[in-house]
Amino acid sequence: MPDVPSFRSSLESSGARFLEGSFEGEVLSGKRKEERYVFEVRPSKETVTVFVYLNVSEEEAAMLTGARGSFQGRYFLFQKATNFGEFDVRSYYDALGVRGGFLAEKYSICPGRKRYLPELAFRLREYVRGAVECYGGARQGVYLSALLSDRTELPEETGTALKATGLMYLLSSSGFLFSFFGIAVLNFFKKRMKNRFLPAALAGLLMLIPGILTGFSFSFLRAMFVFLVRAAAPLFKRKFDVLSAFSLSLLILVLTRPETVGLAAFRYSVALMLSSGAVSDVIAAYFFKSSKRVSAAVRLLSMKCAFLPLTVTDTFRPGLYAFFGEAVMTFLRAVVTILSGTGILGDALFGRGNLFSGAVFSGADLLAGCYEDFPKLLNRLPLQSIVNGRPSFVRIMIYLILFSLIPVVLKVLLIRRKYAKESEERLPGKGARAVVLASLFVVYLFGILFLRHAPLSREETRLTMADVGQGDGFLLETDNAVAVIDGGSTDREDVGDVLSNTLFYYGRSRIDAVFLSHDDEDHTSGVVSLLQSGRFSVGRIYLPDTKNKKSEFTAVRKAAEEAGIPVRYLSAGDKITLDRLTFEVLWPGPSAAESGNDTSMVLSVRCPETSVLFTGDISASSEAAIGSVKAHDYLKVPHHGSAYSSSAAFLKRVSPRIALVSYGKYNTYGHPASETLARLEEVKSRTFLSGRDGAVSFRIAPDGENVTFASR
């Protein structure tokens, strides 16, 4: 079998979804994922790892963990981000040193020495999971997220709410809680033992428990280094400094695991260092010297100011109340972790189903419910739904420079000198301290207003072809209006998220119009999901006026009715004006078919700087029946590039400068057909393919256009 890099290069160069093969390697860890187990395996003579997916029993999984295994099956690559605002799964696992996945059909345990520590860790995690399933009830996802950092079973609406409030990073394992746990245990033992070394040793051993449960995540390793410095400082008669320990932990992690630089946790760690070392600690050294402690409010506001560029870049929503939600959610998570951990300890002591553990989990349920509901409550507050989009690198740097200069500006403005014998600085009073807090809050509000995606000018239009797989999904925008033209897929279930994230990426929170060409899943499924999510205010939905319209678009009409969105039917000759855009319906006409692809609504969209023709899934016969087609700058190629559409005569009449073909990379229909691509080449169209290029965006101005690819 080829090595892992060969597998990867073969799949990337061939464009295939799977590659058959087999390999042997050491099983480093294992965990349950839905109905199967996922094992992290390091193949022989490799430094990287592979995720192996197997349908086995819990006992088989335990026996395999820590052993050498031989696997047969299919290798695949994780999903690369091909849409604007889409999470890049492949890059994330690359940062963890995981180069791909393997769907194992057969396995065997190879003879040789077995490492029992990974098996012990696996059994401990499975024990915790079993206890949570016994006592956790409807809140199991919250407990698993808190104890195992397993957010896959957290209710989807909770994760969505946390993302909308700017608190998405709280779903990851918390280095702060790990550090707090270790130092608290250390202090507990130090008060009760006279030995200098034993308290640190015992606390260190107990500190390994959350590490085992969370799979030694980046956040845990960072916290462990901080704890070790804290424990070792008194032994060497040195003073413990949080910032120095924190910096040292990051340096060691970068040197030993350089791939972690690509993790979001690393970026948040650097931001935390900036807020502590460059701002809050400097402010505290002067303005809060008399209290001998750093104000919690200053630290919190400083941290949120430093996190703001990352939050906006990752989620496109700043979270106006995130500085308040941070404190509440951290407290709730800490208490939920302590209570559920106590309940599991009781389960270990008194047996499964005991009254003590049941009572503890009953008490924890109230707080776990608050953990789920609090971010939803935040999202209902005024102005919380602000959507900034993804800011440019220049805007981020300007903001960070201004944030870093806060201590300097405050010192220049507020420090007053008492010209006495020693000319000592006089500490500012309460009024000056209030100015400090107000300044940080003003900077936070400034960041919310400043860290935005570059808006369109009055004379610009943006056309985006999303990569929805086997289907269609297009956005058309001016500075004051947004239209969605189709949105569905037959091979992607997350089309609604694809459309949502693209709109959020561009800083859009409202859809003025939705046009659906016809009632096929690959054109409507994502729109239905979008309407049901309630994430956007939608002005109106436009559907084709067909002979069977009463029996079509059932799911769309139901979702629109529940959301209170008006629906209008259009036929040939109708015109809709949306800001500077004029939508003219060219089809269906009186001679259109009763149902199917040839009832697709064909839209000619024009504005001063460009023209676009959207064609749905019409065939060559409908193309010939549309007599009013004129030249357009952009053409949405009919029916995903089918050989039975895009006739030579039709393409000659449209004469598109740009042709857009939306299709699934691994579709079984043969889309796009080679003859269709050849006909597009004959009319000298520059062709963009979603299956090859990913999502593509065109920022069109009277003096030209700027093309952006999501996957490059």
JOTA-V791886 format. One record per helix or strand of 2 or more residues. SS is the DSSP state (@ for helix, = for strand). FROM is the first residue (numbers start at 1). LEN is the number of residues. If there is no record, write none. Layout:
ss=SS from=FROM len=LEN
ss=SS from=FROM len=LEN
//
This chain:
ss=@ from=4 len=11
ss== from=19 len=15
ss== from=36 len=8
ss== from=49 len=6
ss=@ from=58 len=7
ss== from=68 len=9
ss=@ from=89 len=7
ss== from=98 len=12
ss=@ from=116 len=20
ss=@ from=137 len=12
ss=@ from=151 len=3
ss=@ from=156 len=9
ss=@ from=168 len=4
ss=@ from=175 len=18
ss=@ from=198 len=16
ss=@ from=218 len=18
ss=@ from=242 len=15
ss=@ from=258 len=5
ss=@ from=264 len=24
ss=@ from=296 len=20
ss=@ from=322 len=29
ss=@ from=355 len=25
ss=@ from=393 len=12
ss=@ from=406 len=9
ss== from=416 len=2
ss== from=425 len=2
ss=@ from=430 len=21
ss== from=460 len=6
ss== from=473 len=5
ss== from=482 len=6
ss=@ from=495 len=11
ss== from=510 len=7
ss=@ from=521 len=13
ss== from=537 len=8
ss=@ from=549 len=3
ss=@ from=554 len=10
ss== from=566 len=5
ss== from=575 len=4
ss== from=581 len=7
ss=@ from=597 len=3
ss== from=602 len=6
ss== from=610 len=5
ss=@ from=620 len=6
ss== from=634 len=3
ss=@ from=638 len=4
ss=@ from=648 len=7
ss== from=658 len=4
ss=@ from=674 len=9
ss== from=686 len=4
ss=@ from=690 len=4
ss== from=696 len=6
ss== from=704 len=6
//
